Amino acid sequence: MPILGLSTKGPSAPAHFNLESLIRPNILALQPYRCARDDYSSGMLLDANENAIGAALPANFVPGLEAEDVSALNRYPSPTHDELKRRIAKLRNVPDEKWVFLGVGSDEVIDMLYRCLCVPAKDNILTTPPTYGMYGVCAQINDVGIVKVPLVTKNGAYQLDEAAMDAAFVANPDLKMVFICSPGNPTGTLIPLDVIRRVAENTKFKGLVVVDEAYVDFAPEGTSACSLVTQYANVCVMQTLSKSFGLASIRLGFLVGSPELVQILTNAKAPYNVSLPTAAIGLQAFSEEGLAIMAANVRVLNANRDALIAEITQIPNIGRVLGGNHANFIVVEILKDGKPDTPRAKAVYTEMAENRGVVVRFRGSEIGCEGCLRITVGTEDENKTLLARLRELLV
């Protein structure tokens, strides 16, 4: 069955992959809801039952938007936000807006992938723990099974166990997706593009390779799997404005993938899933000035990360900083008698948050993270305070 609304085709490789066979039949046959703005967006708009008088906001309310955006708050937003998609496409080096899908944060993108590809109580996906927890939460919400193949964690490697994944592909030939978090959360470690390419080319796996790159702007240039999207129909990449762009509160994420996959997600999404304020701020973030600010902030945070690593490892009873350190956080061991100690890490986490005014994240219960805390890189002053509190507790 053809994909409704598709006007541009993506790559045909690899030969063993067929997207249409992965999509739930009811989604593939779905007639998308046509909203008012799909047809007309200018003129006297009396078609969508909007409030013609305007937004119920105080006259002095300044939401940080341009005047024309404020005056349009009583209207439904664009269902597509094509200009925003074009700016994203340009930055991530894909042909045009037809290769970009927008979501309310990456979490909506994850959920949409489950809803479009996975039949509840029947299908399965694969994850590589330790990894981002929402893959599991969304799987449970959508009643989808999870096959777990842990990363190689010895000495903080946090890399894919390709042999174990091969075995899982053979044992589960109908897997719909594999989620690869790169740089990982909570590991902070990049998965090399050659490794992702091998997964995409693996004839034992017929599903979709979903690469989650929330932290990729903190990693070296040229490491994004967006470069694979135009080569492989079975590779898509999720990113977000929550991290490097510092815009967590606007809830804007996106997927870069083949036009076929983007069209399927577009057909199934809510009509106006991304709000006008969110899209307007996103446009500014992807302007030349916004991108320059983002790049400058990333340089500062990466320098702060390097300085934090150098200082924190000098504190007694702190062990290794694990992983590749390609994100805006670090994973560090808390020691007792010279060994990583999970109860002590939990106690340090609790004491810091409840009595010392510094909140980090306990990660000691995850595979390969025994005795570990995950610490977000802060400002220079915040890092100094963090280090002082850790010295008070651990020296």
C-alpha positions as CSV (number, residue, x, y, z in Angstrom):
1,M,0.0,0.0,0.0
2,P,1.5,3.4,-0.9
3,I,2.1,6.0,1.8
4,L,-0.6,8.7,1.6
5,G,0.7,12.2,1.0
6,L,4.2,11.1,0.0
7,S,5.7,13.4,-2.6
8,T,9.5,12.7,-2.3
9,K,11.3,9.4,-1.9
10,G,14.3,8.8,0.2
11,P,17.2,6.2,-0.1
12,S,16.5,2.7,-1.2
13,A,19.4,1.1,0.7
14,P,19.8,-1.3,2.4
15,A,18.1,-3.8,0.2
16,H,16.8,-5.9,3.1
17,F,14.7,-3.0,4.5
18,N,11.1,-2.2,3.7
19,L,9.5,0.5,5.7
20,E,5.9,-0.2,4.6
21,S,6.1,-3.8,6.0
22,L,7.0,-2.4,9.4
23,I,4.2,0.1,9.7
24,R,1.0,-1.0,11.4
25,P,-1.6,-1.7,8.7
26,N,-4.2,0.7,10.3
27,I,-1.6,3.5,10.3
28,L,-0.5,2.9,6.7
29,A,-4.2,3.0,5.6
30,L,-5.0,6.1,7.8
31,Q,-6.7,9.0,6.2
32,P,-5.0,11.9,8.0
33,Y,-7.2,14.5,9.7
34,R,-7.4,17.6,7.6
35,C,-7.3,20.7,9.8
36,A,-8.3,24.2,8.8
37,R,-4.8,25.4,8.2
38,D,-4.0,22.6,5.8
39,D,-6.2,24.4,3.3
40,Y,-5.9,28.2,3.9
41,S,-3.9,30.3,6.3
42,S,-4.6,33.9,5.2
43,G,-7.7,36.0,4.6
44,M,-10.7,36.4,6.9
45,L,-10.4,33.2,8.8
46,L,-13.9,32.0,9.8
47,D,-13.3,28.3,9.3
48,A,-11.8,26.9,12.5
49,N,-14.1,28.2,15.3
50,E,-11.3,30.3,16.8
51,N,-12.0,33.3,19.1
52,A,-12.2,36.2,16.7
53,I,-11.6,38.8,19.4
54,G,-8.2,37.7,20.5
55,A,-6.2,36.1,23.3
56,A,-7.4,36.6,26.9
57,L,-4.2,38.0,28.2
58,P,-3.4,41.2,30.2
59,A,-2.4,44.1,28.0
60,N,1.1,44.4,29.5
61,F,1.8,40.7,29.1
62,V,5.1,40.2,27.2
63,P,5.7,36.5,26.3
64,G,8.9,37.1,24.5
65,L,7.3,36.9,21.1
66,E,7.2,39.3,18.2
67,A,4.1,41.5,18.1
68,E,2.7,39.6,15.0
69,D,3.0,36.3,16.9
70,V,1.3,37.7,20.0
71,S,-1.6,38.9,17.8
72,A,-1.9,35.5,16.3
73,L,-2.3,33.5,19.5
74,N,-6.0,33.2,19.0
75,R,-5.4,31.3,15.8
76,Y,-4.4,27.7,15.4
77,P,-0.7,27.4,14.5
78,S,0.7,26.0,11.3
79,P,0.3,22.2,11.3
80,T,3.7,21.9,9.5
81,H,6.0,24.8,10.4
82,D,7.9,24.3,7.2
83,E,10.3,27.2,7.6
84,L,11.4,25.8,10.9
85,K,11.9,22.4,9.3
86,R,13.9,24.0,6.5
87,R,16.3,25.6,9.0
88,I,16.7,22.3,10.8
89,A,17.3,20.5,7.5
90,K,20.0,23.0,6.5
91,L,21.8,22.7,9.8
92,R,21.7,18.9,9.8
93,N,22.5,18.6,6.1
94,V,19.5,16.8,4.7
95,P,17.8,18.0,1.5
96,D,14.7,19.8,2.7
97,E,11.8,20.0,5.1
98,K,10.3,16.7,4.0
99,W,13.1,15.0,5.9
100,V,12.2,16.6,9.2
101,F,9.4,15.7,11.7
102,L,8.7,18.0,14.7
103,G,7.6,16.8,18.1
104,V,6.7,18.1,21.5
105,G,10.2,17.2,22.7
106,S,11.9,14.0,21.6
107,D,9.6,12.1,23.9
108,E,6.6,12.7,21.6
109,V,8.8,11.5,18.7
110,I,9.6,8.3,20.6
111,D,5.9,7.7,21.4
112,M,4.9,8.4,17.8
113,L,7.4,5.8,16.5
114,Y,5.9,3.2,18.8
115,R,2.4,4.1,17.8
116,C,3.1,3.9,14.1
117,L,5.3,0.8,14.0
118,C,4.4,-1.4,16.9
119,V,1.3,-3.5,17.3
120,P,0.4,-3.6,21.1
121,A,0.9,-6.9,22.9
122,K,2.6,-8.3,19.8
123,D,5.7,-6.5,18.7
124,N,9.1,-6.0,20.3
125,I,11.9,-3.5,20.2
126,L,15.6,-3.6,21.3
127,T,17.4,-1.3,23.8
128,T,21.0,-1.3,25.0
129,P,21.1,-0.5,28.7
130,P,22.2,1.6,30.5
131,T,20.2,4.0,28.4
132,Y,17.5,6.6,28.4
133,G,14.5,5.5,30.5
134,M,11.7,6.8,28.2
135,Y,12.3,4.0,25.7
136,G,11.1,1.6,28.4
137,V,8.3,3.8,29.6
138,C,6.9,4.3,26.1
139,A,7.2,0.6,25.5
140,Q,5.1,-0.2,28.6
141,I,2.5,2.5,27.8
142,N,2.1,1.1,24.3
143,D,2.2,-2.5,25.5
144,V,5.4,-3.3,23.4
145,G,8.0,-5.9,24.5
146,I,11.6,-5.0,25.1
147,V,14.6,-7.1,24.2
148,K,17.6,-5.8,26.2
149,V,21.2,-6.2,25.1
150,P,23.4,-4.4,27.6
151,L,26.3,-2.3,26.4
152,V,29.9,-3.4,26.9
153,T,30.4,-1.6,30.2
154,K,33.9,-2.9,31.3
155,N,36.1,0.0,32.3
156,G,33.4,2.4,31.3
157,A,33.5,1.5,27.6
158,Y,29.7,1.9,27.1
159,Q,29.8,0.5,23.5
160,L,27.4,-1.7,21.6
161,D,27.8,-5.4,22.1
162,E,27.6,-6.3,18.4
163,A,27.9,-10.0,18.9
164,A,25.1,-10.1,21.4
165,M,23.0,-7.9,19.2
166,D,23.5,-10.3,16.3
167,A,22.3,-13.1,18.5
168,A,19.2,-11.1,19.6
169,F,18.4,-10.3,15.9
170,V,18.4,-14.0,15.1
171,A,16.4,-14.9,18.1
172,N,13.9,-12.1,17.5
173,P,13.6,-11.7,13.7
174,D,10.5,-9.4,13.9
175,L,12.1,-6.7,16.0
176,K,10.6,-3.4,14.9
177,M,13.2,-0.9,16.2
178,V,16.5,-0.7,17.9
179,F,17.2,2.5,20.0
180,I,20.8,3.7,20.1
181,C,21.5,6.6,22.4
182,S,24.6,8.5,21.2
183,P,26.1,10.2,23.2
184,G,24.4,7.9,25.7
185,N,22.4,8.8,28.7
186,P,23.6,8.2,31.4
187,T,26.9,7.1,29.8
188,G,27.8,10.3,27.9
189,T,29.6,8.2,25.3
190,L,29.4,8.3,21.5
191,I,28.7,5.2,19.4
192,P,30.9,5.5,16.4
193,L,29.3,6.0,13.0
194,D,30.9,2.8,11.6
195,V,29.2,0.8,14.3
196,I,25.8,2.4,13.5
197,R,26.4,1.7,9.9
198,R,27.0,-2.0,10.6
199,V,23.7,-2.2,12.4
200,A,21.9,-0.6,9.5
201,E,23.5,-3.0,7.0
202,N,23.0,-6.1,9.2
203,T,20.7,-8.4,7.2
204,K,19.6,-10.1,10.4
205,F,17.8,-7.0,11.5
206,K,14.9,-5.8,9.4
207,G,13.7,-3.0,11.6
208,L,14.4,0.7,12.1
209,V,17.6,2.0,13.6
210,V,16.6,5.0,15.9
211,V,19.6,7.1,17.0
212,D,18.9,9.4,19.8
213,E,21.3,12.4,19.7
214,A,20.1,14.7,22.4
215,Y,23.7,15.6,23.3
216,V,25.4,15.4,20.0
217,D,26.3,19.1,19.9
218,F,28.7,18.6,22.8
219,A,30.5,15.9,20.9
220,P,33.2,16.4,18.2
221,E,32.1,17.6,14.8
222,G,31.3,15.0,12.2
223,T,30.0,12.5,14.7
224,S,26.2,12.9,14.0
225,A,24.3,10.0,12.4
226,C,22.4,12.6,10.4
227,S,25.0,11.9,7.8
228,L,23.7,8.4,7.4
229,V,20.0,9.3,7.0
230,T,20.4,10.1,3.3
231,Q,22.2,6.9,2.7
232,Y,20.1,4.4,4.7
233,A,16.3,4.3,4.6
234,N,16.4,2.4,8.0
235,V,18.2,5.0,9.9
236,C,16.6,8.0,11.6
237,V,17.9,10.5,14.1
238,M,16.2,12.2,17.0
239,Q,17.5,15.5,18.4
240,T,16.1,18.2,20.8
241,L,16.5,21.9,21.7
242,S,16.6,21.0,25.4
243,K,20.3,20.6,25.7
244,S,22.8,22.5,23.5
245,F,20.2,25.2,22.7
246,G,19.2,25.6,26.4
247,L,15.5,25.6,25.5
248,A,14.2,22.7,27.6
249,S,11.0,24.5,28.6
250,I,9.7,25.1,25.1
251,R,9.5,21.3,24.5
252,L,10.7,21.0,20.9
253,G,12.3,17.9,19.5
254,F,12.6,16.6,16.0
255,L,13.4,13.5,13.9
256,V,15.5,13.5,10.8
257,G,14.6,10.6,8.6
258,S,13.5,9.5,5.2
259,P,10.5,11.3,3.6
260,E,8.6,8.1,3.8
261,L,9.0,7.8,7.6
262,V,8.4,11.5,8.1
263,Q,5.2,11.3,6.1
264,I,3.9,8.3,8.1
265,L,4.5,10.2,11.4
266,T,2.9,13.4,9.9
267,N,-0.2,11.5,8.9
268,A,-0.6,10.1,12.4
269,K,0.3,13.1,14.6
270,A,-2.1,15.5,16.3
271,P,-3.1,18.3,13.9
272,Y,-1.3,21.1,15.8
273,N,1.2,19.3,18.0
274,V,3.8,22.2,18.0
275,S,2.5,25.5,19.3
276,L,3.1,28.9,17.7
277,P,5.2,30.2,20.7
278,T,7.4,27.1,20.6
279,A,7.9,27.3,16.8
280,A,8.6,31.0,16.9
281,I,11.3,30.5,19.6
282,G,12.6,27.6,17.6
283,L,13.0,29.8,14.5
284,Q,15.1,32.2,16.4
285,A,17.2,29.4,17.8
286,F,18.0,28.2,14.3
287,S,18.8,31.7,13.0
288,E,22.4,32.6,12.3
289,E,22.6,34.5,15.6
290,G,20.9,31.8,17.6
291,L,23.3,29.1,16.2
292,A,26.3,31.3,17.0
293,I,25.1,31.7,20.6
294,M,24.5,27.9,20.8
295,A,28.0,27.2,19.6
296,A,29.6,29.6,22.0
297,N,27.6,28.2,24.9
298,V,28.7,24.7,24.0
299,R,32.3,25.7,23.9
300,V,32.0,27.2,27.4
301,L,30.2,24.1,28.8
302,N,32.8,21.7,27.2
303,A,35.6,23.7,28.7
304,N,33.8,23.6,32.1
305,R,33.4,19.9,31.6
306,D,37.1,19.4,31.1
307,A,37.9,21.5,34.1
308,L,35.4,19.6,36.3
309,I,36.9,16.3,35.3
310,A,40.4,17.5,36.2
311,E,39.3,18.8,39.6
312,I,36.8,16.1,40.7
313,T,39.3,13.2,40.2
314,Q,41.6,14.9,42.8
315,I,39.0,14.5,45.6
316,P,39.6,11.5,47.9
317,N,37.0,8.7,47.6
318,I,36.1,9.7,44.1
319,G,37.1,7.2,41.5
320,R,37.0,7.2,37.8
321,V,35.1,9.5,35.5
322,L,33.6,6.9,33.2
323,G,32.6,7.0,29.6
324,G,33.7,9.1,26.6
325,N,32.6,12.4,28.2
326,H,30.9,13.6,24.9
327,A,27.9,15.3,26.6
328,N,27.2,18.1,29.1
329,F,27.5,15.8,32.1
330,I,29.9,13.3,33.6
331,V,29.5,9.9,35.3
332,V,31.7,9.5,38.3
333,E,32.3,6.7,40.8
334,I,31.9,7.2,44.6
335,L,34.3,4.9,46.5
336,K,34.4,3.1,49.8
337,D,37.6,1.3,50.8
338,G,38.9,1.9,47.2
339,K,35.9,0.4,45.4
340,P,32.7,1.8,43.8
341,D,30.0,1.7,46.5
342,T,26.4,2.1,45.5
343,P,25.0,2.7,49.0
344,R,27.5,5.5,49.6
345,A,26.8,7.1,46.3
346,K,23.1,7.1,47.2
347,A,23.9,8.6,50.6
348,V,26.0,11.3,49.0
349,Y,23.3,12.1,46.5
350,T,20.6,12.4,49.2
351,E,22.8,14.5,51.5
352,M,23.8,16.9,48.7
353,A,20.2,17.4,47.6
354,E,18.5,17.6,51.0
355,N,21.1,19.5,53.1
356,R,23.8,21.0,50.9
357,G,21.8,22.7,48.1
358,V,23.3,20.8,45.2
359,V,21.2,18.3,43.2
360,V,22.9,15.6,41.1
361,R,21.5,12.3,39.8
362,F,22.0,8.9,41.4
363,R,22.7,6.3,38.8
364,G,24.2,3.5,40.9
365,S,21.4,1.0,40.2
366,E,22.0,0.9,36.5
367,I,24.1,-1.7,34.6
368,G,27.7,-0.7,34.5
369,C,27.2,2.3,36.7
370,E,27.7,0.8,40.2
371,G,28.5,3.4,42.8
372,C,28.0,6.2,40.2
373,L,26.5,9.7,40.2
374,R,25.6,11.6,37.0
375,I,26.6,15.2,37.3
376,T,25.4,17.9,34.9
377,V,28.2,20.4,33.9
378,G,27.2,23.8,35.4
379,T,28.6,27.3,35.2
380,E,32.1,27.9,36.6
381,D,30.7,29.0,39.9
382,E,28.2,26.1,40.1
383,N,31.0,23.6,39.5
384,K,33.1,25.2,42.3
385,T,30.3,24.9,44.7
386,L,29.7,21.3,43.7
387,L,33.4,20.4,44.2
388,A,33.4,22.1,47.6
389,R,30.3,20.2,48.8
390,L,31.8,16.9,47.6
391,R,35.1,17.6,49.5
392,E,33.1,18.3,52.6
393,L,31.4,14.9,52.4
394,L,34.3,12.7,51.1
395,V,37.6,14.0,52.4
